[in-house]
């Protein structure tokens, strides 16, 4: 298991507050990177997340969405655009898996995060759950 995989697995096992603090710091770092560096770093994290059991992926995804909902629009969009570009490079199955997972946890999100996700999914069009 790579260091990134170990870190992502450990992150998924943390209590919510610790996970939120650590993930927010990581997302802040990603947002400040150049596009190429952000894409490489985020791709490593996404690959590591995809290797986790579904419940751990849900936990991480839920935390990430809550954090992104609180970020300023420009920072949030920078991260989302990179994230979606990486998923699209991985193919339609990767995109569909993430969208399906989001759909299963949307009711667990705070009202702010839920509104953000619903707006995002509406912008993506009817092909997503």
For each residue, the residues with C-beta under 8 A, 3 or more apart:
1: 5 6 9
2: 5 6 48
3: 6 7
4: 7 8 44 45 47 48
5: 1 2 8 9 48 51
6: 1 2 3 9 10
7: 3 4 10 11 48
8: 4 5 11 12 45 48 49 52 60
9: 1 5 6 12 13 48 52 56
10: 6 7 13 14
11: 7 8 14 19 22 23 60
12: 8 9 19 52 56 57 59 60
13: 9 10 56
14: 10 11 18 19 22
15: 18 19
16: 19 20 63
17: 20 21
18: 14 15 21 22
19: 11 12 14 15 16 22 23 59 60 63
20: 16 17 23 24 63 66 67
21: 17 18 24 25
22: 11 14 18 19 25 26
23: 11 19 20 26 27 60 63 64 67
24: 20 21 27 28 67
25: 21 22 28 29
26: 22 23 29 30 45
27: 23 24 30 31 64 67 68 71 79
28: 24 25 31 32
29: 25 26 32 33 41
30: 26 27 33 38 41 42 79 82
31: 27 28 38 71 75 78 79
32: 28 29
33: 29 30 37 38 41
34: 37 38
35: 38 39 82
36: 39 40
37: 33 34 40 41
38: 30 31 33 34 35 41 42 78 79 82
39: 35 36 42 43 82 85 86
40: 36 37 43 44
41: 29 30 33 37 38 44 45
42: 30 38 39 45 46 79 82 83 86
43: 39 40 46 47 86
44: 4 40 41 47 48
45: 4 8 26 41 42 48 49
46: 42 43 49 50 83 86 87 90
47: 4 43 44 50 51
48: 2 4 5 7 8 9 44 45 51 52
49: 8 45 46 52 57 60 61
50: 46 47 57 94 97
51: 5 47 48
52: 8 9 12 48 49 56 57 60
53: 56 57
54: 57 58 101
55: 58 59
56: 9 12 13 52 53 59 60
57: 12 49 50 52 53 54 60 61 101
58: 54 55 61 62 101 104 105
59: 12 19 55 56 62 63
60: 8 11 12 19 23 49 52 56 57 63 64
61: 49 57 58 64 65 98 101 102 105
62: 58 59 65 66 105 108 109
63: 16 19 20 23 59 60 66 67
64: 23 27 60 61 67 68
65: 61 62 68 69 102 109 113 116 117
66: 20 62 63 69 70 109 110 113
67: 20 23 24 27 63 64 70 71
68: 27 64 65 71 76 79 80 113 116
69: 65 66 76 109 110 112 113 115 116 117
70: 66 67 112
71: 27 31 67 68 75 76 79
72: 75 76
73: 76 77
74: 77 78
75: 31 71 72 78 79
76: 68 69 71 72 73 79 80 116
77: 73 74 80 81
78: 31 38 74 75 81 82
79: 27 30 31 38 42 68 71 75 76 82 83
80: 68 76 77 83 84 120
81: 77 78 84 85
82: 30 35 38 39 42 78 79 85 86
83: 42 46 79 80 86 87
84: 80 81 87 88 95
85: 39 81 82 88 89
86: 39 42 43 46 82 83 89 90
87: 46 83 84 90 94 95 98
88: 84 85 91 94 95
89: 85 86
90: 46 86 87 93 94 95
91: 88 94 95
92: 95 96
93: 90 96 97
94: 50 87 88 90 91 97 98
95: 84 87 88 90 91 92 98 99 128
96: 92 93 99 100
97: 50 93 94 100 101
98: 61 87 94 95 101 102
99: 95 96 102 103 121 124 128 129
100: 96 97 103 104 129
101: 54 57 58 61 97 98 104 105
102: 61 65 98 99 105 106 117 121 129
103: 99 100 106 129
104: 58 100 101
105: 58 61 62 101 102 108 109
106: 102 103 109 114 117 118
107: 114
108: 62 105
109: 62 65 66 69 105 106 113 114 117
110: 66 69 113 114
111: 114 115
112: 69 70 115 116
113: 65 66 68 69 109 110 116 117
114: 106 107 109 110 111 117 118
115: 69 111 112 118 119
116: 65 68 69 76 112 113 119 120
117: 65 69 102 106 109 113 114 120 121
118: 106 114 115 121 122
119: 115 116 122 123
120: 80 116 117 123 124
121: 99 102 117 118 124 128 129
122: 118 119 125
123: 119 120
124: 99 120 121 127 128
125: 122 128
126:
127: 124
128: 95 99 121 124 125
129: 99 100 102 103 121
